[in-house]
Amino acid sequence: MKLYTCAGQKHGASTPVIQHPCGRAAKALDDAGHRYEIDVVGGFKRVPFSRRGRRHEIVALTGQEDVPVLVLDDGTAVAGSQRIVDWAKANIAA
């Protein structure tokens, strides 16, 4: 499996008020016992044009530029932190 994240990677999942989406997704995968590779994509959400040309893999997989995106071993893409959290909870590693 591969988890596409921003530069935050696994950070920010435990903050008390606003949790970082990429960290939240990674924590859910860790808690469910999954092994995965992290691929950091460039660009920032609030900086105009900073993503240009840096998230082409994400666009090809999902049709949009936002991370996190989890790509399963069968090639299925799960986009968005809540969907990844839900998938991890429903698919505990053996």
Secondary structure, 3 states (H helix, E strand, C coil): CEEEECCCCCCCCCCCCCCCHHHHHHHHHHHCCCCCEEEECCCCCCCCCCCCCCCHHHHHHHCCCCCCEEECCCCCEEECHHHHHHHHHHCCCC
